[in-house]
Amino acid sequence: MHLDEIKGRCQTHFTDGLLTIVGSGLSCAEGLPSMSELADHLSEAIDTLHDSTVCQEWTLLESKIRLNGLEQALLDQAPSPRLEEFISKEVSSLIVAREKKVISEVFNGSRILRMTRLVNQLLKPSTGLPIVTTNYDRLIEIAVEQAGLGADTMFHGRFSGQLNDRETRMSFCRKVSLRHNQVSYQWAPRAAVYKPHGSLDWYLQNDLPVNCMYDLPDATRLIITPGNNKFRNGYSSPFDHHRGKANDEIDRATRFLIIGYGFNDDHLETHLSPAIKSGKPTMLITKSLSKKAKEWAINYPNVMALEQHTSEAANTNVIVDQTIYEFPAVNLWDINSFLHEVFHT
């Protein structure tokens, strides 16, 4: 198959009914820490606890991390509440520090986020451009605003915003008209961003979830850290609300664009996996396909995958029609290069 044909297929994928799902790979491409970096940071910071019991627990966990990675290790060995609190705080602090640098560069105009460039190529339905992400960072919200859209995360307010999807939705209403007894709404362009794993600006205040635009390092952030986390089976809101909306979008979508996502989330997989199996056209773009993602591409003809060929940055492996093709001197697995090659932007 020729490269021009691959590009043509990519172009035709960007049409009505497309749902974008974003994993940590896209944030890593912007400079945020990878799972291995988070694991290294945790190993360096653990001694600051001065808690021999927790340090001993971490030592036992480290051997599993070296073998299977941070996420799988925490799934295999659920952390104690004290270790889980430490992991949540340290993961947040490292991501926030890296995120600040990226945001500063966006603000001063020295960086354009990949997601901003991508959003410009996506069709924007009047009901809002749906984006599902398992990331905690705010880069998607920033990216869509830089692209001229509003970012709706279903929280209304800036200091202690309440979870209220009706209030946030109606805040984007610009005009209401009545014609032939039919009410018509005119909406400002927006992206509906669903974050089933939480966000760095979600906190617990008086046992209620709130959104706060300020960094509150001593407050309890509402994020689901890798592995078995108390929020998976404890606090239901806002995670269940975002997860439910995300799954509704998965069910409603006619095709998927999946970026930097490894198919390791049990909450989304209950809807996403059957949808892909049903034949919905799916495009995977990532630096390195996870084992599960590669199985999808090899076993299902409706799945097309783009990844880096071994360690050669300028080469791309494309899996299409259940066949692997290598294309040298082109890195379609990176969103910036993908947009340049496919859409000439």
Phi, psi and omega in degrees: 000135183277155181299322180299324178291322176299313180298321178298319178295322178297317181299315183289344179287335183274079182220191183302149174081012183276129174250129178262127178241126187240128175252189187293340181302324181289321177292321178298324179296337178268358176109003177280157189291144175276174177300320180293323177294320177298318179298316178297318179297317180297321179296322180286329186270346188300325182293340180292347179287330185054042180231103187297325181294314180291320178298321178294320177299318180295320179301318178294326181287328184300323180296324178288326178296318180297327182278315191236359182091162186298312185298312182293323180298318180287336172287322181286327183228097182297129181287154173293161179305322181292317179292322179297320177298318178297314181299314181299315183292316183286321176299315180298315184296321180290316180296318180299317181298316179291321182297320180301318180297315180296316181298319179299319180292323176295317184295320182273002173085008180272354179220137169247122182294145178303321182293327176298314180294323180293316181303325180296341180260356183265144174290137183251099178294154181296338179280356180110141177283115184278132176224127177250131178221142174267004182277151177272333187292169183256019185294327179293316180299317179295317183298316182290326176293322177295336177272003176093011179252158169279157179245115183252109177251013176073012172254133183250112181126164186246328181266307175225064184296140182265148176286109184203093186293332179292315180297316181291321179297314183290339177294343178264002179281127183252341182198141175235129180227155180239124179217125181053044178063018177247127179275131179237136181247140173250126187249144170288146180297135183207162171247135174265110186256117182253128187233079185295346177261004178096184185211152181296341178257017172258131182227163174261121179230117182054042178067016177237145177284134176225160173253129178228128184286349182266151178281119182240081188297338181267355178271163180277111178282146179262087175224148174263104181287164181305145177089201181278114187239147183301330182288343178294324184241000182257254181301126183270333183249138013263002187299315182296324181293315179291321179296318179297317178295319179298316180292327174298318179294322178297317180294324185280333185296151174256348178199162185231142167242115187241119189241123174060033185241133187260005181062048179244013184255114184293332182291315181282329186296333181297335178253322185291315182299310177299326180295318178292317179299331182288348177110006179296128180303132186225131175243125177253128176233120183197160178292319180217119179293134172290166180303317182292319180296320179294324177297320177301313184293323182284325188266344185234121183292343179279357182254128175243134184231140176237125178215166178291138176277112183045232182255009180276107186300328185266012178244150181229135167265131176240126173255115181217139184054037177063024180233141181263129176237143176250132178238113180282158173061029174208131181245075180293345182286344176264130186302319180300312180291322178303312181295323179293315184287320188270320185246000177059040179248000000 
